[in-house]
């Protein structure tokens, strides 16, 4: 670029700029409903929770005494809070591991020439669209002492494994994890299936010519290619794990003896059964901070890589 | 039209629509009621009991006697009632009539202290200066908030508990009689299990307090009266009586009286369905269960439990056997009462609804007819057994009368002194007793630390 050309370029750059005033009203009109909904409902609720969290509020007409950060101190020194976080971590690791592994496997299998592929896709994806409230009574029946899981174990020579799955502190969390895995594999599958469709077939073909096995292709080509999807799933799983409520509440109520308690069920118990709304609000704010913090940290980490 | 003018018009239009929407959400008065339906005043009644069909029968009877008032009944599951009602009462959209009970975490009086409308003048107007004496002993006091002396609700009737129900048809087939003590019960359960039935349907899972009631029963069979002393804070939970109560509860699973997965089962609907389907010999329920002694109500309940063509069985009450040294007898208190929302735009109609059921013979007869509540609020009344279609009246009526007499005589309350914190601590204690190997001393120490006495 010569010195003579420079002013012309600058003029050209200014040309596409339109008056800000001309855009502003129409833009506001389009975003106003969503803006009112978000600010008026969601952010107001978050702000109101923050206010409640520094009060001793039992749900009456009066807000109660301001207690500063006492509710937060109580939460951070309460073993139930850390127990719920520990369950969240176990849940996240177990669900993510199985969901991502099985999602990749199913997606890879259905990218190969499989008969009745559409039927398999529907079968794998169906649990995603069924509401937990509908399936939970069925799962409670499936995992009951006299239920089909124990029946299968007893009739296949594995009767020593049959047990009251929902009635033991050692198994209740794993029932919740198992049900969540069942309901979420289809989601991972559909994302990986779409992601694998973006891989250039010539790369796979080249690997085959070089003598790579299916497993090697999956491990060295496919998995790295869908890394973005994997990270997105991990972030979604972190958020899902932190705000988990439906399955533990519907299956075990967080019990027995808090063995399948999560932050969601803990907050619900404090807010509803114990009407300890100030403390429950402090827990909710901690949950919000944890969810945002973890998601941001994972995004930054992924970007660094 | 210039683009920015169009934008401004669009903005104004959207803002206008939003404003209209917000106006639509505005104050309509409590429960959105206050409007007239064909010239009638409409009032809304929210409750956790009775079931919808019985509630509608109550409403039909009231509307027949009070044609100028239309009532809409909304029924909630026990666990949903308080979470739904609390914000409704805070808003201007709450019901005109709601239900309050003496204690506990479903509708206990202590949950609603900010929302009382004093019903003393209405009761006095209906029954005269000596109105308190016309109710069953204790009921008015149990619905009066002690700190202010406000009568929060008018009692519909009473409830008795710490008892069991049994399937007499099944026991007769097996040649068994209700047990007198623990050892006899264990022996019976072997016979019942060998015949392919469940001995006692029990659901101690979830956050309902039915498991707690069984723990109370076992503890009270060691020392009757200890439980209420502990609830009030007059006795410690770290007490040998409570330890033994926990041990007996545990042994009931080990000895086959209750099923091993009781902690994974909920009393409603699962244990209830097992009993109503005729698959279990015993269940722990209170006087409210009398309604299923009737043929039609039992058929409906059995169908709901999955039995396509049910054959009603003879359902009988059983007082608690000697489980730990004593037969503890029943506990009883006011079941629940009708409260009036102070924000109601129809206080007069709401008070009429509350007083008609609780202070008139006509209203009380409607309540007693359905057996959902068998203990009347008004002294001197009782169910008209000739009107009720029981499966075997010759056997059932005398037993039901004895049960109601026992409930009316007891002075031990059920949930009056149960705070939410203690209720939650006891629910967890039952779970620990049945799902862990923690010692009774460890379990009791946690209850003692978490409980909040309610004197």
Interface residues (C-beta under 8 A of the other chain):
Chain A: X21 X22 X24 X25 X26 X27 X28 X29 X30 X32 X33 X36 X59 X60 X61 X62 X140 X143 X144 X145 X164 X165 X166 X167 X168 X169 X172 X252 X253 X255 X256 X257 X258 X259 X269 X272 X273 X274 X275
Chain B: X3 X4 X6 X7 X8 X10 X11 X13 X14 X15 X18 X79 X82 X83 X86 X90 X105 X111 X113 X114 X115 X205 X206 X207 X259 X260 X261 X262 X263 X264 X265 X270 X420 X421 X423 X424 X428 X431 X432 X434 X435 X436
